[in-house]
Every structure is written in C-alpha cells, then in structure tokens.
C-alpha cells in the first residue's frame, strides 16, 4: 500500500505538536503532509495536498469542522475526516457522523484510542483501493474483450464473411467514424539473404512492439481500428481526405524505423465511403503492398488501378535476340545494354505481378541459352542450373535485386562462351588466384569464389582442378600456410595471432593443419628454422 497522507488541524499549536508526538506515524504507514490553524487554511491545504486523512478540531476559526466536512461532501472529496474536540455535546458527534466523519474523539486524546481509529481508517482505505483496482482491472478486461471482438469482426469483414445484418457489422460501422475509411496493410521487410533472422520468441516481441505503435497512432487516437493477420498489421483508418491516411501510415513507418530500427512497407487503399466497401478496400491495399517488389521496400505505396496490359512478346523477343547477338559476338557491353533494356521491358510488362516477372526472366535466360546453342556456341554441360537459377530469382525480394541476379547469370553465360577459351581461362584463373591472395585472411568458400567466376560450384571445382592440378581447398590451404611461415619467421606474433591473420578462427585447427603440411607444430617449426639460420 502507498504512503497515506495526513493533515492535522487545530487552532492551538500545542495540540498539533502533541498529536505529532503522540504516535509513531511512520510506523503505521502514515505521513503528515501539512497542518492548519483555521478553517480557511485547512480547506486550502486540502485542495493543494489531496490528503487521505484529515484530523481536525471541530471548533475552528473562520470555518467550523462541520462546515469543512459539508464542503468536502459537496465536492465528493474522498478524504476520511476524524474530529477532535473538548466539547462533549451529543449534537456535535451526531452532526459529524451525519456528514461523513469517521469518528469523534474527545480531548485530551488517548494514544490507544487514536491508534485504533486510524487502524480502522487504514483498513477502510485499503479496501477502497483494492475495490478500485478490481474495478479498473474489470474495465481493462472489458475493454480488451471489446477490442478483441472488434478485431475478429474486422477480420471477418475483410474476408467478406460479415453480413450487414450482424451485430458486429453494426458496431464496426459505429466505431469507424469516417466520413471515409482506408485500409493500410503493413509488412516487415525481410532481407532476402537472411530469411530466418529472428527466433519465434523474438518475432513475437517485434510484432508486439510494432502493434503498440500502430495502436497508439491509430486506435488510441480514435482514428480507426487495427489487427494482426498472418504477420501483417492491418489498420482501418478513418479520414476526410486520403492524404490523412497516407500521412498517418507514414508516421507509423517512421516511428518503427526510429524506435525499432526496422524497415516496413505499407500498402494503402483508396477511400471507402461505407463499411460495405471495406472488403474491396482490403484487396486494394493488398495489391498496393505487392508493388513494393517493383517500387522498393520501406515505403508507403498507394493503390493504383492497373491498366490492362498490352502483349509485350514482340518487344521481348527482339531484345532477347539483341542479348544473344552481343554474347555470340564477344561484345559484352552491347550484350549488357540489351539486357538492361530487356529487363525494363519485363518490368513494365509484368508491373504489379511478381510471379510473371520472375517467370519471364527465367524463360528469357532459357531462350538466350537455346539461341546461343543454335548459333554454334559451345557451353560447358551443366554450366547453368536452371532449377538453381529459378530459386535464386524467386528469392529476390525486389525487382531491382532480381535484375542484379539476372545480370550475374548472363555474365556467367558470357564467361563460358567458347571464344579463344584458352586465353579466357588463363585470365579467369589469374583473377581467381589474385582474389585468394588478397582474401586468404577472410572466410573463403568454394561457393563464394565460384560466384566470382560466374560458375556453379560443381563446374568451378572441376575447372580449378583441371588448370591447377589441385583441388580448391588444398590450394587455399597452401596460400595460407605460405603466409603463416612468413609470419612465424619474420615476426614475434603468437601462434593464435598468426592463426587469426591467415584465416583460422581456431588456433588448434590451424596448428593441426600446419603440422599436416610441414610435419611439425608451428612453434617447433619456428625454433628449428631459427637454429639453422
């Protein structure tokens, strides 16, 4: 229980002084926050200090205790009043109790009597506080229950399963003040290369935090309703102008970025002038959100009515052939320029349809490979894994990222064209070796270097061994060991420091690899070489 505040009032200062010393106020959980010497001063002190208990002489200058308690009753003030007085007339006690006094004590005050009365008051205050908490909790539960019902009805409404005759429909219509309403759908932007960036528990906490921001801006401010569906946040925003809904959605995105450091995309529907139009508005918001694939993530995207698309097969074919001509004539810059134009055609033709964009890009690569083969260009078997490419293109979160993946795929094809292949292989091998020499201290994998060579890992492994007579892992180990020997002989670095410098995060593993290469542990090798110098 919180500290209970007490005010003492009497026109005789010695009485107040005696009351202060009579009992251990602090031990009872009481704090004297003020004292008054007349009725007017007491009333002012009650207004400023908001006490829980007032102990006052019933006969005070300017205002009597009875007048004070009448005033408190009129104001519905919750303070408990205990009167003390030298007067013993029954009428005073009767009037005091009639107007709500807790008790009436006769001077001189007996310590035990005062303590007993205060204990009774404390018990009463505790019960009142518990009752207030209970009522508050009930109100919160009722509010939560109502909010959950509204969310459930909104979910049914957007699914088209809530009839206008239902109670939920009517209550939603009353809650959404309008005059217009728009639906906003918000989705956290996942990084394409980190699909499982959060654990289930972390995901729930993030959704809770975002939900609080949405609730604060939309629901708590009486601008609409919101709910969570399939990890997406749906808000129905009431407004008089669509720009208000867009600005409110942007405010949500800004606060999520500021407080949670997360990027979120949002699609906003056009204005709906009736509750019956919200199902259609929800579909509009879904379509708007899908445009973030083409327009970029972390933005508020308004609904655009999609015009019927004209067939773009003829343009597509012409530019695909331009890419083929550039590749087969060993003119990479011309091929790249044609490829960029091809991707622009695909973006325009498939705008608003991610699936169509991905499938068109994939079929374009297949067409280019087939046409190159018809032209007599020899490509290594298995150089392009179409299933793997389909997975790569499909996992790109934006068209821009898929465009970059397409350029890599076509550049990979270009690197395999059998034109002066001997010189090309030498140049490529030199580039790979230079990369390993520069990056040996970092994590180097077969897959990462194969990507630089624009080859799939299996073909690259065969290519590397064919030209170096070593497998890739062995070659990287030799480069690292060569650098390790240099550091052992020409520096005073510890073995674990050298291990870190040449790309091993485990000193024991480094020592094992070193012994396998040179027949002795690093420190033994260092000591023997120094003895022989």
VENVEN-V36857 format. One line per field, one symbol per residue. psi: psi as a letter, one per 30 degrees, with the letter a starting at -180 (. if undefined). burial: I if it has 9 or more other C-alpha atoms within 8 Angstrom, else O. A space follows every 10 residues. Layout:
psi = ???
burial = ???
//
This chain:
psi = klkkkkkkkk fjeeeeeeee feljeefggk kjflklflee eeeeeeeefi lekkjkkfjk lekleeeeee eeeefhkfkk kkkklfkgke eeeeeeeegg keljkkkkkk eeeeeeeeee eeeeeeeeee eeeeeeeeee eeeeeeeeee eeeeeeeffg gjkffleeee eeeeejfafl kkkkkkkkjk kefifhfkle eeeeeeeeee eeeeeeeeef ghgalllkjh gkkkkjkklf kefeeeeeee eeeeeeeeef hkkklkkkll kkglefffee eeeeeeeeef ffeefllglk klkkkklkkk kgeeeeeeee eeeeeeefgh ieeeeeeeee eeeeeeeeeg kfjeeeeeee eefeeeeeee eeeefgkkkk kgejjeeeee eeeffkflee eeeeeeeeee eeeeffkijh eeeeeeeeee eeeeeeefgf fljkleeeee eefhlleeee eeeeeeffgl leeeeeeeee eeeeeeeefg lgklefeeee fggkgjeeee eeeeeeefgl leeeeeeeee ef.
burial = OOOIIIIIII IOOOOIOOOO OOOOIOOOII IIIIIIIIIO IIIOIIOOOI IIIIIIIIOI OOIIIIOIII OIIOOOOOII IIIIIOOOOO OIIOIIIOII IIIIIIOOIO OOOIIOIOOO IOOOOIOOOO OOOOOOOOOO OOOOOOOOOI IOIIIIIIOO OIOOOOOIII IIIOOIIIOI IIIIIIIIIO OOOOOOOOOO OOIOOOIOOI IOIIIIIIIO OOIIIIIIOO OIIIIIIIIO OIOIIIOIII OIIOIIIOOO OOIIIIIIII IIIOIOIIIO IIIIIIIIII IIIIOIIIII IIIOOOOOOO OOOOOIOOII IIIIIIIIOO IIOIIIOIIO IIIOIIIOII IIOIOOIIOI IIOIIIIIIO IIIOOOIOIO OOIIOOOOII OIIOOIIIIO IIIOIIIIII IIIIIIIOOO OOOIOOOIIO OIOOOIOOII IOOIOIOOII IOIIIIIOII IOOIIOOOOI IIOOIIOOII IOIIOIIIIO OOOOIOOIII OIIIOIIOOI IIOIIOOOOI IIOOIIOOIO OOO
//
